[in-house]
Amino acid sequence: MPVEEALERLLALAEKAPIAETEHLALAEAEGRVLAHELVAGLDLPPWPNSAMDGYALRLADWQGEPLRVTQRIFAGHAPEPLEPGTCARIFTGAPLPEGADCVEMQENTEVLADGRVRFLESLSLAQNVRPKGQETRVGEQVMSAGTRLGPIELGLAATLGYGTLEVRRQPRVAVLSTGDELVEPGLPLGPGQIYNSNRRLLVSWLQRLGCEVVDAGILPDDLARTRQSLAELGSVDLILSTGGVSVGEADFLGLALREAGELALWKLAIKPGKPLTFGHYQGVPVIGLPGNPASTLVTFGLLARPYLLRRLGVGNVAPLRFSVPAGFDWPKAGSRREYLRARIEDGLVRIYKNQSSGVLRSAAWADGVVEVLEGSTPRQGDAVTFIPFSELLG
């Protein structure tokens, strides 16, 4: 199955199971959450004309080139008096313009005379250095659409509009399962044939960065009864996410337990690293089974499971930013699957890690992102290739 088709299917399934429940959060608690409804401006920004500079405010028609007397000083946060005809006002950045003023000259283009009057050294124009009322937003204008992920900039914009709380989609509850007697938690001694469980730590941290509530089910042993018990203890979740073992092998106790109360489909994807991906339902709860090798887990979660989760939260644009970079490598062998090579940008070229094995997570720690190599293509040094930064996938 081509990558595009798999993603299209997952997004269609996500739209059938939206996480529609909402909650109101203070701005300080809404980082990374998804806006439930469009955000509409309840006031004009700025609410009144104000100065873009430290300088002097005047009425342009009153000035004939002569020095003007200063009649008041206006600071940000203070209400000015109406401007006396034929005078100017000392004004500071962000301060409201006094009634009657229509121009501000920056202090660098003025000279203060011995008698306190101000001479203007440059020609002036109407509305110069004036931020007009409603320059940024008008009352009733939509400033953010539903489905917007809230980062520092979006929260700052909400704050400028006076919002103290925002209505957001509730956090998805995602159960993370790891399977296999060969897995051991970091910090414990390894037995014969055992390895440390890196996928669990990778996915739990990644899901939390995406604003999910994680139900960490730990490592499931190769035992059907205990696997059934662990599934029964998950409670109410929105997604079951597993790595490795959800297949049709005789030691696949998780797959067997899931199929007993649901249905699973094994997708063979035209993707490398990756290929096997499982999707289905267990007691009505969606299930995604990722491949077990660490680099395969990283790529398939980032390119397929991540957009699936975001679409369930109502995010419209779930595609990561991609851009073209000259290749700093040769890739002479054309493949039948879409390949995602761990890579980083150096000196304007994108260079790939020497070992692209799906079991090597060190390659991703070295990299800034992945290079997309299309099926049947053989990029060479200097050819344009598509780069997807990890900063897009992880955030």
RODO-2510 file (C-alpha; in nm, 4 decimals, decimal comma):
residues 395
     n   res          X          Y          Z
     1     m     0,0000     0,0000     0,0000
     2     p     0,1484     0,3401    -0,0924
     3     v     0,2171     0,5799     0,1930
     4     e    -0,0366     0,8314     0,0603
     5     e    -0,3132     0,5709     0,0505
     6     a    -0,2378     0,4513     0,4037
     7     l    -0,2474     0,8083     0,5343
     8     e    -0,5698     0,8814     0,3468
     9     r    -0,7330     0,5742     0,5010
    10     l    -0,6152     0,6621     0,8509
    11     l    -0,7394     1,0207     0,8245
    12     a    -1,0785     0,9014     0,6987
    13     l    -1,1020     0,6654     0,9973
    14     a    -0,9981     0,9479     1,2307
    15     e    -1,2776     1,1723     1,1027
    16     k    -1,5285     0,9012     1,1904
    17     a    -1,4097     0,8976     1,5526
    18     p    -1,3538     1,2628     1,6500
    19     i    -1,2630     1,3524     2,0063
    20     a    -1,5385     1,6071     2,0419
    21     e    -1,5495     1,6636     2,4200
    22     t    -1,4091     1,9985     2,5309
    23     e    -1,2880     2,1749     2,8412
    24     h    -1,2036     2,5321     2,9367
    25     l    -0,8426     2,5981     3,0318
    26     a    -0,6509     2,9013     3,1482
    27     l    -0,3997     3,0236     2,8923
    28     a    -0,1129     2,9025     3,1097
    29     e    -0,2497     2,5472     3,0841
    30     a    -0,3431     2,5436     2,7146
    31     e     0,0021     2,4992     2,5588
    32     g    -0,0088     2,2313     2,2879
    33     r    -0,3863     2,1847     2,3063
    34     v    -0,6290     2,2158     2,0137
    35     l    -0,8791     2,5011     1,9913
    36     a    -1,2360     2,3681     1,9942
    37     h    -1,4073     2,6660     1,8306
    38     e    -1,2996     2,9593     1,6204
    39     l    -1,1597     3,2513     1,8164
    40     v    -1,3325     3,5805     1,7433
    41     a    -1,2034     3,9238     1,8357
    42     g    -1,4169     4,0914     2,1021
    43     l    -1,2390     4,4249     2,0656
    44     d    -1,0504     4,6292     1,8122
    45     l    -0,6731     4,5995     1,8255
    46     p    -0,5410     4,8472     1,8983
    47     p    -0,8514     4,9866     2,0737
    48     w    -0,7459     5,3424     1,9879
    49     p    -0,4847     5,5106     1,7653
    50     n    -0,1454     5,4967     1,9333
    51     s     0,2110     5,5969     1,8722
    52     a     0,4554     5,3594     1,7057
    53     m     0,7528     5,5647     1,8272
    54     d     0,8890     5,7706     2,1127
    55     g     0,8501     6,1236     1,9840
    56     y     0,6036     6,4094     1,9475
    57     a     0,2364     6,4034     1,8429
    58     l     0,0857     6,6956     1,6521
    59     r    -0,1879     6,7941     1,4103
    60     l    -0,0198     6,8160     1,0707
    61     a    -0,2423     7,1036     0,9513
    62     d    -0,1274     7,3154     1,2490
    63     w     0,2395     7,2918     1,1584
    64     q     0,3879     7,5432     0,9150
    65     g     0,7511     7,4650     0,9835
    66     e     0,7853     7,6592     1,3072
    67     p     0,8832     7,5072     1,6452
    68     l     0,5852     7,3963     1,8564
    69     r     0,5222     7,4269     2,2263
    70     v     0,4886     7,1002     2,4265
    71     t     0,1688     7,1006     2,6310
    72     q     0,1590     6,7490     2,7778
    73     r     0,3499     6,4225     2,8207
    74     i     0,1683     6,0994     2,7358
    75     f     0,2883     5,7612     2,8626
    76     a     0,1526     5,4188     2,7690
    77     g    -0,1373     5,3338     2,9962
    78     h    -0,2346     5,6993     3,0542
    79     a    -0,5305     5,8851     2,9060
    80     p    -0,4275     6,2069     2,7231
    81     e    -0,5988     6,5429     2,7182
    82     p    -0,7193     6,6812     2,3821
    83     l    -0,4329     6,8462     2,1948
    84     e    -0,4322     7,2259     2,2104
    85     p    -0,4291     7,3831     1,8616
    86     g    -0,0831     7,4825     1,7427
    87     t     0,0995     7,2652     2,0022
    88     c     0,2493     6,9192     2,0244
    89     a     0,2587     6,6481     2,2905
    90     r     0,5544     6,4446     2,4090
    91     i     0,4457     6,0832     2,3492
    92     f     0,5935     5,7398     2,4090
    93     t     0,5591     5,4133     2,2192
    94     g     0,2177     5,2518     2,2653
    95     a     0,0617     5,5601     2,4239
    96     p    -0,2788     5,6699     2,2891
    97     l    -0,2814     5,9675     2,0539
    98     p    -0,4485     6,2746     2,2001
    99     e    -0,7687     6,3885     2,0342
   100     g    -0,6776     6,6228     1,7498
   101     a    -0,3347     6,4700     1,6728
   102     d    -0,2842     6,2856     1,3451
   103     c     0,0930     6,2548     1,3155
   104     v     0,3929     6,1480     1,5267
   105     e     0,7532     6,2404     1,4586
   106     m     1,0248     6,0252     1,6154
   107     q     1,2447     6,2021     1,8663
   108     e     1,5590     6,1408     1,6590
   109     n     1,4250     6,3847     1,3936
   110     t     1,3564     6,6670     1,6376
   111     e     1,5481     6,9305     1,8298
   112     v     1,4429     7,0635     2,1693
   113     l     1,5155     7,4344     2,1928
   114     a     1,6298     7,6223     2,5016
   115     d     1,2767     7,7545     2,5641
   116     g     1,1324     7,3988     2,5585
   117     r     0,9762     7,4232     2,2143
   118     v     1,0400     7,1465     1,9609
   119     r     1,1745     7,1968     1,6098
   120     f     1,0928     6,9292     1,3513
   121     l     1,3897     6,8611     1,1251
   122     e     1,2262     6,6465     0,8549
   123     s     0,9137     6,6781     0,6417
   124     l     0,6028     6,5219     0,7995
   125     s     0,3096     6,3250     0,6573
   126     l    -0,0423     6,2450     0,7713
   127     a    -0,0687     5,9336     0,9974
   128     q     0,3101     5,9078     1,0164
   129     n     0,4172     5,6650     1,2924
   130     v     0,0540     5,6194     1,3986
   131     r    -0,0975     5,2776     1,4552
   132     p    -0,4654     5,3215     1,3638
   133     k    -0,7511     5,1781     1,5642
   134     g    -0,8242     4,8213     1,4553
   135     q    -0,5027     4,7878     1,2572
   136     e    -0,4556     4,4267     1,3772
   137     t    -0,8121     4,3056     1,4353
   138     r    -1,1684     4,4340     1,4260
   139     v    -1,4546     4,3329     1,6555
   140     g    -1,6166     4,0144     1,5226
   141     e    -1,3212     3,9131     1,3051
   142     q    -1,2093     3,5499     1,3182
   143     v    -0,8456     3,5411     1,4262
   144     m    -0,7979     3,1647     1,4765
   145     s    -0,9916     2,8754     1,3306
   146     a    -1,1167     2,5702     1,5178
   147     g    -0,8534     2,2982     1,5108
   148     t    -0,5632     2,5370     1,5672
   149     r    -0,2870     2,3898     1,7833
   150     l    -0,2008     2,6396     2,0536
   151     g     0,1639     2,7346     2,0833
   152     p     0,3311     3,0378     2,2399
   153     i     0,2338     3,2706     1,9531
   154     e    -0,1312     3,1617     1,9469
   155     l    -0,1579     3,1963     2,3252
   156     g     0,0006     3,5402     2,3032
   157     l    -0,2555     3,6454     2,0422
   158     a    -0,5407     3,5192     2,2612
   159     a    -0,3977     3,7203     2,5481
   160     t    -0,3882     4,0405     2,3409
   161     l    -0,7600     3,9921     2,2765
   162     g    -0,8274     3,9618     2,6493
   163     y    -0,9063     3,5907     2,6651
   164     g    -0,8210     3,4446     3,0049
   165     t    -0,9447     3,0952     2,9162
   166     l    -0,9909     2,8990     2,5956
   167     e    -1,2192     2,6095     2,5071
   168     v    -1,0061     2,3212     2,3804
   169     r    -1,0569     1,9599     2,2822
   170     r    -0,9925     1,7265     2,5703
   171     q    -0,6694     1,5300     2,5689
   172     p    -0,6747     1,1961     2,3868
   173     r    -0,6147     0,9037     2,6218
   174     v    -0,3683     0,6712     2,4514
   175     a    -0,2690     0,3329     2,5918
   176     v     0,0877     0,2350     2,5032
   177     l     0,1635    -0,1371     2,4977
   178     s     0,4952    -0,3141     2,4495
   179     t     0,5055    -0,6881     2,4000
   180     g     0,7616    -0,9603     2,4353
   181     d     0,9655    -1,1502     2,6939
   182     e     1,2784    -1,0096     2,5313
   183     l     1,2025    -0,6550     2,6555
   184     v     1,3431    -0,5151     2,9806
   185     e     1,2913    -0,1728     3,1315
   186     p     1,6000     0,0534     3,1351
   187     g     1,7899     0,0353     3,4639
   188     l     1,7289    -0,3340     3,5174
   189     p     1,9831    -0,6062     3,4349
   190     l     1,9529    -0,7809     3,0997
   191     g     1,8993    -1,1536     3,0811
   192     p     2,0048    -1,3815     2,7952
   193     g     1,8570    -1,2653     2,4635
   194     q     1,6963    -0,9538     2,6166
   195     i     1,7055    -0,5899     2,5071
   196     y     1,6007    -0,2621     2,6654
   197     n     1,2577    -0,1242     2,5763
   198     s     1,3333     0,2001     2,3895
   199     n     1,0060     0,2229     2,1934
   200     r     0,7955     0,2703     2,5054
   201     r     1,0020     0,5655     2,6227
   202     l     1,0069     0,7135     2,2709
   203     l     0,6299     0,6928     2,2277
   204     v     0,5286     0,8015     2,5782
   205     s     0,7417     1,1147     2,5530
   206     w     0,6245     1,1874     2,1974
   207     l     0,2563     1,1449     2,2848
   208     q     0,2921     1,3792     2,5808
   209     r     0,4478     1,6424     2,3534
   210     l     0,1446     1,6065     2,1274
   211     g    -0,0846     1,6833     2,4203
   212     c    -0,2026     1,3278     2,4902
   213     e    -0,2761     1,1669     2,8233
   214     v    -0,0770     0,8446     2,8241
   215     v    -0,1913     0,5235     2,9869
   216     d     0,1367     0,3358     3,0187
   217     a     0,0554    -0,0356     3,0179
   218     g     0,4213    -0,1340     3,0381
   219     i     0,5546    -0,4558     2,8917
   220     l     0,3125    -0,7404     2,8224
   221     p     0,4661    -1,0859     2,8644
   222     d     0,4221    -1,3623     2,6099
   223     d     0,1295    -1,5036     2,8043
   224     l    -0,2301    -1,4962     2,6763
   225     a    -0,4054    -1,4834     3,0151
   226     r    -0,1904    -1,1983     3,1459
   227     t    -0,2298    -1,0129     2,8153
   228     r    -0,6081    -1,0399     2,8420
   229     q    -0,5902    -0,9111     3,1990
   230     s    -0,3740    -0,6134     3,1021
   231     l    -0,6153    -0,5168     2,8235
   232     a    -0,9107    -0,5408     3,0626
   233     e    -0,7355    -0,3044     3,3055
   234     l    -0,6754    -0,0261     3,0503
   235     g    -0,9990     0,1526     3,1333
   236     s    -1,1490     0,4073     2,8956
   237     v    -0,9015     0,5047     2,6237
   238     d    -0,9278     0,6609     2,2783
   239     l    -0,6485     0,4621     2,1144
   240     i    -0,4445     0,1505     2,1841
   241     l    -0,0942     0,1922     2,0463
   242     s     0,1423    -0,1030     2,0394
   243     t     0,4864    -0,1728     1,9013
   244     g     0,5746    -0,5125     1,7598
   245     g     0,3922    -0,8390     1,7977
   246     v     0,0467    -0,7555     1,6536
   247     s     0,0670    -1,0108     1,3741
   248     v    -0,0501    -1,3632     1,3118
   249     g     0,2512    -1,5463     1,4552
   250     e     0,2098    -1,8260     1,7086
   251     a     0,3749    -1,6119     1,9790
   252     d     0,1544    -1,3103     1,9055
   253     f    -0,0575    -1,3161     2,2198
   254     l    -0,1479    -0,9461     2,1970
   255     g    -0,2843    -0,9881     1,8451
   256     l    -0,4806    -1,2933     1,9532
   257     a    -0,6282    -1,1170     2,2573
   258     l    -0,7220    -0,8114     2,0501
   259     r    -0,8910    -1,0217     1,7822
   260     e    -1,0980    -1,2067     2,0410
   261     a    -1,2969    -0,8893     2,1104
   262     g    -1,2417    -0,6984     1,7906
   263     e    -1,0919    -0,7051     1,4446
   264     l    -0,7484    -0,6197     1,3106
   265     a    -0,6154    -0,5718     0,9597
   266     l    -0,2464    -0,6031     0,8768
   267     w    -0,1374    -0,3461     0,6210
   268     k     0,1807    -0,4006     0,4228
   269     l     0,3047    -0,0532     0,3418
   270     a     0,5419     0,0561     0,0685
   271     i     0,7573     0,2337     0,3257
   272     k     1,1091     0,1812     0,4600
   273     p     1,1817     0,1594     0,7457
   274     g     0,8440     0,0181     0,8357
   275     k     0,6232    -0,1956     0,6113
   276     p     0,3949    -0,3755     0,8640
   277     l     0,1220    -0,1609     1,0209
   278     t    -0,1853    -0,2917     1,1993
   279     f    -0,5148    -0,1061     1,2294
   280     g    -0,8415    -0,2233     1,3807
   281     h    -1,0617    -0,2068     1,6881
   282     y    -1,0745    -0,3767     2,0273
   283     q    -1,4112    -0,3501     2,2018
   284     g    -1,4784    -0,0488     1,9814
   285     v    -1,1464     0,1242     2,0631
   286     p    -0,9174     0,1983     1,7655
   287     v    -0,5889     0,0056     1,7641
   288     i    -0,2688     0,0957     1,5810
   289     g     0,0124    -0,1570     1,5830
   290     l     0,3497    -0,0142     1,4824
   291     p     0,6508    -0,2193     1,3741
   292     g     0,8922    -0,3068     1,6527
   293     n     1,2279    -0,1833     1,5244
   294     p     1,3029     0,1610     1,6773
   295     a     1,3609     0,3515     1,3521
   296     s     1,0505     0,1894     1,2009
   297     t     0,8478     0,2933     1,5050
   298     l     0,9755     0,6488     1,4734
   299     v     0,8964     0,6836     1,1022
   300     t     0,5544     0,5191     1,1051
   301     f     0,4384     0,7024     1,4154
   302     g     0,5607     1,0379     1,2846
   303     l     0,4168     1,0041     0,9337
   304     l     0,0990     0,8034     1,0026
   305     a    -0,0072     0,7732     1,3687
   306     r     0,0715     1,1357     1,4555
   307     p    -0,1521     1,2846     1,1807
   308     y    -0,4234     1,0319     1,2706
   309     l    -0,4282     1,1574     1,6302
   310     l    -0,4247     1,5230     1,5283
   311     r    -0,7120     1,4736     1,2841
   312     r    -0,9209     1,3124     1,5599
   313     l    -0,8704     1,6379     1,7506
   314     g    -1,0014     1,8383     1,4556
   315     v    -0,6685     1,9671     1,3234
   316     g    -0,7093     2,0376     0,9521
   317     n    -0,3541     2,0607     0,8240
   318     v    -0,1708     1,7599     0,9650
   319     a     0,1017     1,7407     0,7004
   320     p     0,4497     1,8280     0,8311
   321     l     0,6495     2,1050     0,6693
   322     r     0,8700     1,9735     0,3874
   323     f     1,1305     2,1593     0,1904
   324     s     1,3773     2,0922    -0,0864
   325     v     1,7502     2,0663    -0,0085
   326     p     2,0444     1,9629    -0,2283
   327     a     2,1584     1,6072    -0,1563
   328     g     2,5009     1,5612    -0,0029
   329     f     2,4998     1,1897    -0,0801
   330     d     2,4560     0,9351    -0,3585
   331     w     2,1735     0,6813    -0,3425
   332     p     2,2486     0,4508    -0,6352
   333     k     1,9980     0,1704    -0,5692
   334     a     1,6350     0,2404    -0,6572
   335     g     1,3879     0,0815    -0,4175
   336     s     1,0287    -0,0347    -0,4568
   337     r     0,9277     0,1323    -0,1267
   338     r     0,9267     0,4988    -0,0165
   339     e     1,2406     0,5404     0,1940
   340     y     1,2920     0,7811     0,4830
   341     l     1,6614     0,8242     0,5560
   342     r     1,7753     0,9750     0,8839
   343     a     1,9683     1,2862     0,7876
   344     r     2,0842     1,6322     0,8895
   345     i     2,1704     1,9528     0,7092
   346     e     2,5351     2,0611     0,7023
   347     d     2,6812     2,3432     0,4913
   348     g     2,3643     2,3735     0,2852
   349     l     2,3547     2,0023     0,1972
   350     v     2,1538     1,7215     0,3528
   351     r     2,3723     1,4313     0,4615
   352     i     2,2545     1,0873     0,5679
   353     y     2,3676     0,8699     0,8576
   354     k     2,6053     0,5927     0,7579
   355     n     2,3860     0,3125     0,8990
   356     q     2,0207     0,3263     0,7918
   357     s     1,9208    -0,0025     0,9575
   358     s     1,5702     0,0020     1,1058
   359     g     1,7121    -0,1186     1,4374
   360     v     1,9501     0,1768     1,4821
   361     l     1,7946     0,4586     1,6862
   362     r     2,1311     0,6346     1,7176
   363     s     2,0841     0,7452     1,3565
   364     a     1,7785     0,9512     1,4594
   365     a     1,9586     1,1071     1,7578
   366     w     2,2322     1,2214     1,5158
   367     a     1,9831     1,3498     1,2590
   368     d     1,7748     1,6683     1,2247
   369     g     1,5025     1,4918     1,0271
   370     v     1,4434     1,2506     0,7415
   371     v     1,5054     1,2643     0,3674
   372     e     1,2237     1,1274     0,1536
   373     v     1,3477     0,9098    -0,1342
   374     l     1,0673     0,8248    -0,3743
   375     e     1,0103     0,4792    -0,5117
   376     g     1,2328     0,4020    -0,8085
   377     s     1,4492     0,7135    -0,7665
   378     t     1,8278     0,7371    -0,7358
   379     p     1,9224     1,0850    -0,6109
   380     r     2,2842     1,1925    -0,6566
   381     q     2,5051     1,4617    -0,5069
   382     g     2,3447     1,8005    -0,5693
   383     d     2,0003     1,6684    -0,6682
   384     a     1,7036     1,8271    -0,4932
   385     v     1,5526     1,5980    -0,2288
   386     t     1,2664     1,6490     0,0180
   387     f     1,3600     1,6977     0,3822
   388     i     1,1178     1,6700     0,6770
   389     p     1,2600     1,8149     1,0020
   390     f     1,2051     1,6304     1,3287
   391     s     1,0940     1,9606     1,4810
   392     e     0,7788     1,9288     1,2663
   393     l     0,7107     1,5667     1,3543
   394     l     0,7842     1,5892     1,7266
   395     g     0,5845     1,9060     1,8001
***
